[in-house]
Amino acid sequence: MRLLKVALLAATSLFAHVGSPDVFFQGDAGPYKLLVTIRPPVVVPGVAEVEIRCASPDVTQIHLVPLRLGLKGQQFPPLPDLAQRSKDDPQFFTGALWLMVTGSWQVRIDVDGARGPGRLSVPVAALSTRIMGMQKAVGGILLVLGLVLAVGVVSIAGAGAREAVLEPGSQPDASRVWRARVLMAGVAVGMVAIVWLGRQWWGSEDGDHMRVIFKPLSLRPSLESSRLKLELHDPGWLTRRTDDLLPDHGHLMHLYLIRLPEMESVWHLHPELDQSGSFTQQLPAMPAGRYALFGDVVHASGLAETAIAEMELPAIEGQPLRGDDAAGEGPPLEKADYNRSVAPLPGGYRMVWDRGVESSWHARRPYLFRFRVEDGAGKPASDMELYMGMAGHAAFVRSDRSVFAHVHPTGSVAMAALALAQPDNPHAGHLMPAEGLPAEVSFPYGFPKAGDYRIYVQVKRGGAILTGMFDARVEN
């Protein structure tokens, strides 16, 4: 029976990530800098947990409001919820919000403090990814109680037909006994019918819920010479479309190709949509092997997804990289050094991972991952440039590829979704400096589960896109 189903379904993609559903975002609510973590519910309707860390101590209170993202027309939001300030850390606030409908939402954060009010909106996806199961012990107890109840109803009906009108001390005659047995049989059949009808009703409800369970897009890749063709395959989930995509950083798809099994080579490419509705990409020079493919797209509703695939490729002669396309090389996983904090870059430069006071990493905790670019003398690079409107891009990938997260300096939110949440800010989420960029970039993120991870960090300096690779071992 589906009643006691506990299985996780194949909803591995969540909000432009694979296996990494939590949302991490850093931004400004007016004069206040915030680091926001949102943990969406696994079942909708459900409760999203919100954690907010303020960079300054002058915030007096924070209110939270859930709103539909990209919904045209007037909305009638619920009354704002007051976030609770931590007794141990006055700059840390927590809250919980009900997300009632499947789809794209935003959490509006209203801040009051010594420098006046501020507001920030963070996109979040409300997606049912599993069926909440019943504990076996609870199921066993309920089954026993149900049987006792059914037997009790049959027995009471029989006793009522047999003895209800008898004088005290009298014994029922044969006709009353026979009538009682017939009635008990009828009631038993009725109880079975009630159980059967209940099961049919529950099956119908379960079917409706199964329709809502998130089913991610997948990629169907094929190769013609050095031309990669990618088709988005929809397994059938609600009314989702594949022709409603929004450009994100100027591209409809961001494609990561990672060579397996050592993950020592990565390509960050940007396929283009052709007239047939498929994406195509002229591949650069690539060695033969098996590759994992992760394709990020954003729907018009603000819902972002990562479609995945694996494929074997022959040796590709290919074409030189151009535009925003980039590639990187690093040590194979078998030689991973989880204490290494320096990655070599072309031209004698290097990328340094500033780990701060962190000596270990733990799952489901938010961190700021800081990286800086130095020249051979250890001085900060002075010719940093924006890479697709950002100071950098990072990909966090678990060694078994069960986790993939494309993260920006603002966090794990897709910029196209952020633009919908902040329509009055034309540069929402993008770093737009008046002068030169600093040589340091940071990424807010939290590992969803323990394991070994590879981190690919990409920045741009002197007109060239550079890739640094690092490794992290994450504990529970």
C-alpha positions as CSV (number, residue, x, y, z in Angstrom):
1,M,0.0,0.0,0.0
2,R,1.1,3.6,-0.7
3,L,-0.2,4.5,2.8
4,L,3.1,3.7,4.4
5,K,5.4,4.7,1.6
6,V,8.6,6.3,2.8
7,A,10.6,6.4,-0.4
8,L,12.5,9.4,-1.6
9,L,11.6,10.1,-5.1
10,A,13.9,11.1,-8.0
11,A,13.7,14.8,-7.2
12,T,17.5,15.4,-7.0
13,S,17.3,18.8,-8.6
14,L,16.3,21.7,-6.5
15,F,16.4,25.3,-7.4
16,A,19.4,25.2,-9.7
17,H,21.2,22.6,-7.7
18,V,21.5,18.9,-7.4
19,G,21.0,17.5,-3.9
20,S,21.4,21.0,-2.3
21,P,18.0,22.4,-1.5
22,D,18.9,25.0,1.1
23,V,19.1,28.7,-0.1
24,F,22.1,30.8,0.9
25,F,22.1,34.5,0.2
26,Q,24.1,37.6,1.3
27,G,22.9,41.1,0.5
28,D,21.9,44.4,1.8
29,A,18.5,45.3,3.3
30,G,19.0,49.1,3.1
31,P,22.0,49.9,5.3
32,Y,22.1,46.4,6.8
33,K,24.2,43.6,5.4
34,L,22.6,40.2,6.0
35,L,23.6,36.6,5.5
36,V,20.3,34.6,5.0
37,T,19.8,30.8,5.1
38,I,16.4,29.4,4.1
39,R,15.7,25.7,4.5
40,P,12.6,24.9,2.3
41,P,10.1,22.3,3.4
42,V,10.3,18.8,1.8
43,V,6.5,18.7,1.6
44,V,4.2,21.5,0.5
45,P,2.3,22.9,2.3
46,G,5.1,23.0,4.8
47,V,7.2,25.2,7.0
48,A,10.4,26.9,5.7
49,E,13.1,27.7,8.3
50,V,14.8,31.0,8.1
51,E,18.1,32.0,9.7
52,I,19.5,35.5,9.4
53,R,22.9,36.8,10.6
54,C,23.4,40.6,10.7
55,A,26.8,42.0,10.1
56,S,26.1,44.9,12.5
57,P,24.6,45.0,16.0
58,D,22.3,47.9,15.4
59,V,19.3,45.8,14.1
60,T,16.4,46.0,16.5
61,Q,13.9,43.7,14.8
62,I,13.2,41.7,11.7
63,H,9.9,40.7,10.1
64,L,9.4,38.0,7.5
65,V,6.7,37.7,4.9
66,P,6.2,34.9,2.2
67,L,5.1,36.1,-1.2
68,R,4.6,34.4,-4.5
69,L,7.4,35.1,-6.9
70,G,6.6,36.5,-10.4
71,L,2.9,36.5,-9.7
72,K,1.1,39.2,-11.7
73,G,-1.6,41.2,-10.0
74,Q,-2.1,42.3,-6.4
75,Q,-1.1,39.9,-3.7
76,F,-2.6,39.8,-0.2
77,P,0.3,38.7,2.0
78,P,-0.2,37.3,5.5
79,L,0.7,39.3,8.6
80,P,4.5,39.6,8.9
81,D,6.1,37.1,11.3
82,L,8.5,38.5,13.9
83,A,11.9,36.8,13.7
84,Q,13.3,35.7,17.1
85,R,16.6,37.1,18.2
86,S,19.0,34.6,19.7
87,K,19.6,35.0,23.4
88,D,23.2,33.9,23.0
89,D,24.0,35.9,19.8
90,P,22.1,39.2,19.4
91,Q,23.1,39.5,15.7
92,F,21.4,36.1,14.9
93,F,17.7,35.8,14.1
94,T,15.4,32.8,13.3
95,G,11.9,32.4,11.9
96,A,9.5,30.0,10.3
97,L,7.1,30.6,7.4
98,W,4.3,28.5,5.9
99,L,4.7,28.0,2.1
100,M,1.2,26.8,1.1
101,V,1.5,26.3,-2.7
102,T,4.0,24.5,-4.9
103,G,6.1,26.9,-7.0
104,S,8.4,29.9,-6.8
105,W,8.2,32.1,-3.7
106,Q,10.1,35.0,-2.2
107,V,10.8,35.7,1.5
108,R,10.6,39.4,2.1
109,I,12.8,40.5,5.0
110,D,11.9,43.9,6.6
111,V,14.6,45.2,8.9
112,D,14.3,48.0,11.5
113,G,17.3,49.4,13.3
114,A,19.2,52.5,14.4
115,R,19.8,53.5,10.7
116,G,16.2,53.3,9.7
117,P,14.2,50.6,7.8
118,G,15.5,48.3,5.1
119,R,14.1,45.6,2.9
120,L,15.5,42.5,1.1
121,S,13.7,39.8,-0.9
122,V,15.2,36.3,-1.4
123,P,13.7,33.8,-3.9
124,V,13.0,30.3,-2.7
125,A,11.4,27.2,-4.3
126,A,8.5,25.4,-2.6
127,L,8.7,21.9,-3.9
128,S,7.4,18.6,-2.5
129,T,10.3,16.2,-2.9
130,R,9.2,13.2,-0.8
131,I,6.2,11.4,0.7
132,M,6.4,11.6,4.5
133,G,6.1,8.1,5.8
134,M,4.6,6.7,8.9
135,Q,6.8,5.0,11.5
136,K,6.4,1.2,11.5
137,A,5.7,1.2,15.3
138,V,3.0,3.8,14.8
139,G,1.5,2.0,11.8
140,G,1.5,-1.3,13.8
141,I,-0.3,0.3,16.8
142,L,-2.9,2.0,14.5
143,L,-3.5,-1.4,12.7
144,V,-4.1,-3.2,16.0
145,L,-6.4,-0.4,17.2
146,G,-8.3,-0.4,13.9
147,L,-8.9,-4.2,14.1
148,V,-10.1,-3.8,17.7
149,L,-12.4,-1.0,16.6
150,A,-13.8,-3.1,13.7
151,V,-14.3,-6.2,15.9
152,G,-15.9,-4.0,18.5
153,V,-18.4,-2.5,16.1
154,V,-19.4,-6.0,14.8
155,S,-19.7,-7.3,18.4
156,I,-21.8,-4.4,19.5
157,A,-24.2,-4.7,16.6
158,G,-24.6,-8.4,17.3
159,A,-25.2,-7.9,21.0
160,G,-27.7,-5.2,20.3
161,A,-29.7,-7.4,17.9
162,R,-29.5,-10.4,20.3
163,E,-30.1,-8.9,23.7
164,A,-31.1,-5.2,23.6
165,V,-34.9,-5.9,24.4
166,L,-34.5,-8.9,26.6
167,E,-35.5,-8.8,30.2
168,P,-32.6,-9.1,32.7
169,G,-31.6,-12.7,33.2
170,S,-33.4,-13.9,30.0
171,Q,-31.7,-15.9,27.3
172,P,-32.1,-15.1,23.6
173,D,-34.0,-17.6,21.6
174,A,-32.8,-19.2,18.4
175,S,-34.4,-16.6,16.1
176,R,-32.7,-13.7,17.9
177,V,-29.3,-15.5,17.8
178,W,-29.8,-16.1,14.0
179,R,-30.8,-12.5,13.5
180,A,-27.8,-11.3,15.4
181,R,-25.4,-13.5,13.3
182,V,-26.9,-12.2,10.1
183,L,-26.6,-8.6,11.3
184,M,-23.0,-9.2,12.4
185,A,-22.2,-10.6,9.0
186,G,-23.8,-7.5,7.3
187,V,-21.9,-5.1,9.6
188,A,-18.6,-7.0,8.9
189,V,-19.2,-6.6,5.2
190,G,-20.0,-2.9,5.7
191,M,-16.8,-2.5,7.6
192,V,-14.8,-4.1,4.8
193,A,-16.6,-1.9,2.3
194,I,-15.7,1.2,4.4
195,V,-12.0,0.1,4.5
196,W,-12.0,-0.5,0.8
197,L,-13.7,2.8,0.0
198,G,-11.2,4.5,2.3
199,R,-8.3,2.9,0.5
200,Q,-9.7,4.0,-2.8
201,W,-10.1,7.6,-1.5
202,W,-6.6,7.5,-0.1
203,G,-5.2,6.1,-3.4
204,S,-6.9,9.0,-5.2
205,E,-5.4,11.6,-2.8
206,D,-2.0,9.9,-3.1
207,G,-2.2,10.0,-6.8
208,D,-2.9,13.7,-6.7
209,H,0.0,14.2,-4.4
210,M,2.3,12.1,-6.6
211,R,1.5,14.5,-9.4
212,V,2.8,17.4,-7.3
213,I,6.0,15.6,-6.3
214,F,8.8,17.4,-8.1
215,K,10.2,15.6,-11.1
216,P,13.4,17.3,-12.4
217,L,14.3,18.0,-16.0
218,S,17.0,15.8,-17.5
219,L,19.4,16.3,-20.4
220,R,19.6,14.1,-23.5
221,P,23.0,14.8,-25.0
222,S,24.2,13.7,-28.5
223,L,27.3,14.4,-30.4
224,E,27.8,15.3,-34.1
225,S,31.5,15.7,-34.8
226,S,32.5,18.3,-32.2
227,R,29.0,19.8,-31.9
228,L,27.2,18.9,-28.7
229,K,23.4,18.8,-28.9
230,L,21.3,19.0,-25.7
231,E,17.6,18.3,-25.4
232,L,15.7,19.2,-22.2
233,H,13.5,16.2,-21.3
234,D,10.4,16.9,-19.1
235,P,9.2,13.7,-17.4
236,G,5.8,15.4,-16.8
237,W,5.4,17.6,-13.8
238,L,2.4,19.9,-13.4
239,T,2.3,22.4,-16.2
240,R,6.0,23.1,-16.5
241,R,7.3,24.2,-19.9
242,T,10.8,24.1,-21.4
243,D,10.3,27.0,-23.8
244,D,9.9,29.7,-21.1
245,L,13.5,30.1,-20.1
246,L,15.0,33.4,-18.9
247,P,18.6,34.5,-19.6
248,D,20.8,34.3,-16.5
249,H,24.0,36.3,-16.7
250,G,23.1,36.7,-20.4
251,H,22.8,33.0,-21.1
252,L,19.8,30.6,-21.3
253,M,21.9,27.7,-20.1
254,H,25.1,27.4,-18.0
255,L,26.7,24.0,-18.7
256,Y,29.3,22.4,-16.6
257,L,31.2,19.3,-18.0
258,I,33.3,17.5,-15.5
259,R,35.6,14.6,-16.5
260,L,35.1,11.4,-14.6
261,P,36.0,9.7,-12.4
262,E,38.9,12.0,-11.2
263,M,37.1,15.3,-11.7
264,E,40.4,16.9,-12.6
265,S,39.1,18.8,-15.7
266,V,36.1,21.1,-15.8
267,W,34.5,23.2,-18.6
268,H,32.0,26.0,-18.0
269,L,30.2,26.5,-21.3
270,H,27.1,28.3,-22.5
271,P,25.1,26.4,-25.2
272,E,22.7,28.4,-27.4
273,L,19.1,27.6,-28.2
274,D,18.5,26.7,-31.9
275,Q,15.3,26.7,-33.9
276,S,14.4,23.2,-33.0
277,G,14.3,24.0,-29.3
278,S,17.5,22.2,-28.5
279,F,20.7,23.6,-27.1
280,T,23.9,23.3,-29.2
281,Q,27.5,23.9,-28.3
282,Q,30.7,23.7,-30.3
283,L,33.0,21.9,-28.0
284,P,36.6,22.9,-27.3
285,A,39.5,20.5,-27.3
286,M,38.7,17.7,-24.9
287,P,40.3,14.3,-24.1
288,A,38.3,11.2,-24.5
289,G,36.4,9.9,-21.4
290,R,33.2,9.9,-19.5
291,Y,31.8,13.3,-18.5
292,A,29.1,14.5,-16.0
293,L,26.9,17.2,-17.4
294,F,25.1,19.8,-15.3
295,G,22.9,22.3,-17.2
296,D,21.4,25.3,-15.2
297,V,18.3,26.9,-16.6
298,V,15.7,29.4,-15.1
299,H,12.0,29.4,-15.9
300,A,9.9,32.5,-16.4
301,S,8.3,31.8,-13.0
302,G,11.7,32.2,-11.3
303,L,12.1,28.4,-10.7
304,A,15.6,27.4,-11.6
305,E,16.7,23.8,-12.3
306,T,19.8,21.8,-13.0
307,A,19.3,19.1,-15.6
308,I,21.9,16.4,-15.5
309,A,23.3,13.6,-17.7
310,E,26.5,11.5,-18.2
311,M,28.0,10.7,-21.6
312,E,31.1,9.1,-23.2
313,L,33.0,11.5,-25.5
314,P,35.7,10.6,-28.0
315,A,38.8,12.9,-28.2
316,I,37.6,16.3,-29.4
317,E,39.9,18.5,-31.4
318,G,37.3,21.3,-31.0
319,Q,37.6,25.1,-31.2
320,P,39.3,27.7,-29.0
321,L,37.2,28.9,-26.0
322,R,35.5,32.2,-26.6
323,G,33.2,34.7,-24.8
324,D,32.3,33.5,-21.3
325,D,33.3,29.9,-21.9
326,A,36.1,28.7,-19.6
327,A,38.1,25.6,-18.7
328,G,40.3,24.5,-15.8
329,E,42.7,21.7,-14.8
330,G,43.6,20.5,-11.3
331,P,44.9,17.4,-9.4
332,P,42.9,14.2,-9.7
333,L,40.7,13.2,-6.8
334,E,43.0,10.3,-5.9
335,K,45.6,13.0,-5.1
336,A,43.2,15.4,-3.3
337,D,44.8,17.3,-0.5
338,Y,42.1,18.5,1.9
339,N,44.5,20.9,3.6
340,R,45.7,22.6,0.4
341,S,44.8,26.3,0.3
342,V,46.7,27.4,-2.8
343,A,45.9,26.6,-6.4
344,P,48.3,27.7,-9.2
345,L,47.1,29.9,-12.0
346,P,48.6,30.8,-15.4
347,G,51.2,33.6,-15.6
348,G,52.7,32.9,-12.2
349,Y,49.6,33.9,-10.3
350,R,47.9,31.8,-7.7
351,M,44.5,31.5,-6.0
352,V,44.5,31.4,-2.2
353,W,41.6,29.9,-0.1
354,D,41.4,32.0,3.0
355,R,40.0,29.5,5.5
356,G,40.1,31.9,8.4
357,V,39.6,30.1,11.7
358,E,37.8,27.1,10.2
359,S,39.8,23.9,10.8
360,S,36.9,21.6,9.7
361,W,33.7,21.7,7.8
362,H,30.3,20.4,8.9
363,A,27.1,19.7,7.0
364,R,24.1,22.0,7.1
365,R,26.0,25.0,8.4
366,P,26.4,28.3,6.4
367,Y,29.9,29.4,5.6
368,L,31.5,32.2,3.7
369,F,34.1,30.8,1.4
370,R,36.8,33.4,0.7
371,F,39.3,33.3,-2.2
372,R,41.8,35.8,-3.4
373,V,44.1,36.1,-6.4
374,E,47.8,37.0,-5.9
375,D,50.8,37.5,-8.2
376,G,54.0,35.7,-7.8
377,A,55.2,38.1,-5.1
378,G,52.1,37.5,-3.0
379,K,50.5,40.9,-3.8
380,P,46.8,41.1,-4.6
381,A,46.0,41.1,-8.3
382,S,45.2,44.6,-9.6
383,D,43.6,43.8,-12.9
384,M,40.5,41.8,-11.8
385,E,37.4,42.0,-14.0
386,L,33.7,41.1,-13.7
387,Y,32.9,37.6,-15.0
388,M,29.4,37.6,-16.3
389,G,28.5,40.5,-14.1
390,M,29.9,38.9,-10.9
391,A,33.2,39.0,-9.1
392,G,33.4,35.2,-9.6
393,H,31.5,31.9,-9.9
394,A,32.0,28.7,-7.9
395,A,30.7,25.2,-8.2
396,F,30.6,22.8,-5.2
397,V,30.5,19.2,-6.3
398,R,30.4,16.1,-4.1
399,S,32.8,13.4,-5.3
400,D,29.9,11.1,-6.2
401,R,28.1,13.9,-8.0
402,S,25.1,13.6,-5.7
403,V,25.6,17.3,-4.9
404,F,26.1,20.1,-7.4
405,A,25.7,23.8,-6.6
406,H,26.5,26.7,-8.8
407,V,27.1,29.6,-6.4
408,H,27.7,33.4,-6.8
409,P,29.1,36.0,-4.4
410,T,25.5,36.7,-3.5
411,G,24.8,33.1,-2.8
412,S,23.0,30.1,-4.4
413,V,20.1,32.1,-5.9
414,A,19.8,32.4,-9.6
415,M,20.2,36.0,-10.7
416,A,17.2,35.8,-13.1
417,A,15.1,34.8,-10.1
418,L,16.6,37.6,-7.9
419,A,15.7,40.1,-10.6
420,L,12.0,39.0,-10.3
421,A,12.2,39.3,-6.5
422,Q,13.8,42.8,-6.7
423,P,12.2,44.4,-9.9
424,D,13.2,47.9,-8.7
425,N,16.9,47.0,-8.7
426,P,18.2,46.7,-12.2
427,H,21.5,45.4,-10.9
428,A,20.1,43.0,-8.4
429,G,22.8,40.6,-7.2
430,H,25.5,41.9,-9.5
431,L,28.6,43.6,-8.2
432,M,28.9,46.9,-10.0
433,P,32.0,48.7,-8.7
434,A,32.8,52.3,-9.6
435,E,36.5,51.4,-10.0
436,G,38.6,48.3,-10.0
437,L,37.5,45.1,-8.4
438,P,39.2,43.8,-5.3
439,A,41.3,40.6,-5.6
440,E,39.1,38.8,-3.1
441,V,35.7,37.1,-3.7
442,S,33.5,35.3,-1.2
443,F,30.7,32.7,-1.7
444,P,28.0,31.9,0.9
445,Y,27.2,28.2,1.0
446,G,26.6,25.3,3.3
447,F,27.3,21.6,2.4
448,P,24.1,19.6,2.5
449,K,25.7,16.4,3.7
450,A,29.0,14.9,4.8
451,G,31.5,13.6,2.2
452,D,34.3,14.7,0.0
453,Y,33.8,17.8,-2.2
454,R,35.6,19.5,-5.0
455,I,35.3,23.3,-5.3
456,Y,35.8,25.0,-8.7
457,V,36.3,28.8,-8.4
458,Q,36.4,30.9,-11.5
459,V,37.4,34.6,-11.7
460,K,38.6,36.9,-14.5
461,R,41.7,39.0,-14.7
462,G,43.5,40.6,-17.5
463,G,40.9,39.4,-20.0
464,A,41.4,35.7,-19.1
465,I,39.0,33.5,-17.1
466,L,41.0,31.5,-14.4
467,T,39.9,28.4,-12.5
468,G,41.2,27.3,-9.1
469,M,40.4,23.9,-7.7
470,F,40.2,23.0,-4.0
471,D,39.0,20.0,-2.0
472,A,37.0,19.9,1.3
473,R,36.2,17.0,3.6
474,V,32.9,17.6,5.3
475,E,31.8,16.0,8.6
476,N,28.3,15.6,10.0
